[in-house]
C-alpha cells in the first residue's frame, strides 16, 4: 500500500485565496474577508468562477461603476457575479445557465451569502446583463438579450464584440483579457 500524505484531501484549498476587487472581496469560506469589504463568499466547486480570473475581476470592476438596476447574469457558472451584484444593490437579479450543475451551485452560493438571486434557465427582461463567456456566445446572445446595457468579458484584449445595434461605452483590460460595457443604439 502506498503512503498517502496526511491532509491530502484539503491540500487543494491552499490554491484558492480571496481577492480584493474595488469594494468587493471574493474568496472561499475558509478565509476571512476584510471588515471594510463587501464579502462575496464563493465555495470553489464544479462550476466556473472563483473571482480570481482577470475576466471576472474586470466584470466586477465594471459592475461597481454602474448604477444598480435589474440584472441578468448569462452563463452564471458559480454565481459569483450574481451574488456580487445582489450585494452591491442590484435587484432583481436573475442568473441563467445551460448547465444544471451551475444553476445548483449558484443557488447554493446565493443562499450562503444571504442574497436573493432568481436562478433558472430562461432569459428575462432586465436593465443590465453581465456575461463572462466566450466571444462567439457573447455576440450570439447580445442579439437576443432583453436588456439595454451589457457588461461582457471572457475574451482576449485583441478581440471585441461586434453586434449590430450595440456599441462600446467603456473597455477595461487586464492580463491580456478584456471586458466591455456596451449599450444598445
Secondary structure as the mmCIF struct_conf table of DSSP 4:
data_model
#
loop_
_struct_conf.conf_type_id
_struct_conf.id
_struct_conf.beg_label_comp_id
_struct_conf.beg_label_asym_id
_struct_conf.beg_label_seq_id
_struct_conf.end_label_comp_id
_struct_conf.end_label_asym_id
_struct_conf.end_label_seq_id
TURN_TY1_P TURN_TY1_P1 UNK A 6 UNK A 7
HELX_RH_3T_P HELX_RH_3T_P1 UNK A 8 UNK A 15
STRN STRN1 UNK A 19 UNK A 21
TURN_TY1_P TURN_TY1_P2 UNK A 22 UNK A 23
STRN STRN2 UNK A 24 UNK A 27
TURN_TY1_P TURN_TY1_P3 UNK A 29 UNK A 30
BEND BEND1 UNK A 31 UNK A 31
HELX_LH_PP_P HELX_LH_PP_P1 UNK A 32 UNK A 34
TURN_TY1_P TURN_TY1_P4 UNK A 35 UNK A 36
BEND BEND2 UNK A 37 UNK A 37
STRN STRN3 UNK A 38 UNK A 41
BEND BEND3 UNK A 46 UNK A 48
BEND BEND4 UNK A 51 UNK A 51
BEND BEND5 UNK A 53 UNK A 53
HELX_RH_AL_P HELX_RH_AL_P1 UNK A 54 UNK A 64
TURN_TY1_P TURN_TY1_P5 UNK A 65 UNK A 65
BEND BEND6 UNK A 66 UNK A 66
STRN STRN4 UNK A 71 UNK A 74
TURN_TY1_P TURN_TY1_P6 UNK A 75 UNK A 75
TURN_TY1_P TURN_TY1_P7 UNK A 77 UNK A 78
BEND BEND7 UNK A 79 UNK A 79
HELX_RH_AL_P HELX_RH_AL_P2 UNK A 80 UNK A 87
TURN_TY1_P TURN_TY1_P8 UNK A 88 UNK A 89
BEND BEND8 UNK A 92 UNK A 92
STRN STRN5 UNK A 93 UNK A 96
BEND BEND9 UNK A 98 UNK A 98
HELX_RH_AL_P HELX_RH_AL_P3 UNK A 100 UNK A 113
TURN_TY1_P TURN_TY1_P9 UNK A 114 UNK A 114
STRN STRN6 UNK A 118 UNK A 120
BEND BEND10 UNK A 121 UNK A 122
BEND BEND11 UNK A 127 UNK A 127
STRN STRN7 UNK A 128 UNK A 132
BEND BEND12 UNK A 133 UNK A 133
HELX_RH_AL_P HELX_RH_AL_P4 UNK A 135 UNK A 144
BEND BEND13 UNK A 148 UNK A 148
STRN STRN8 UNK A 149 UNK A 156
TURN_TY1_P TURN_TY1_P10 UNK A 157 UNK A 158
TURN_TY1_P TURN_TY1_P11 UNK A 164 UNK A 165
STRN STRN9 UNK A 166 UNK A 174
TURN_TY1_P TURN_TY1_P12 UNK A 175 UNK A 176
STRN STRN10 UNK A 177 UNK A 184
#
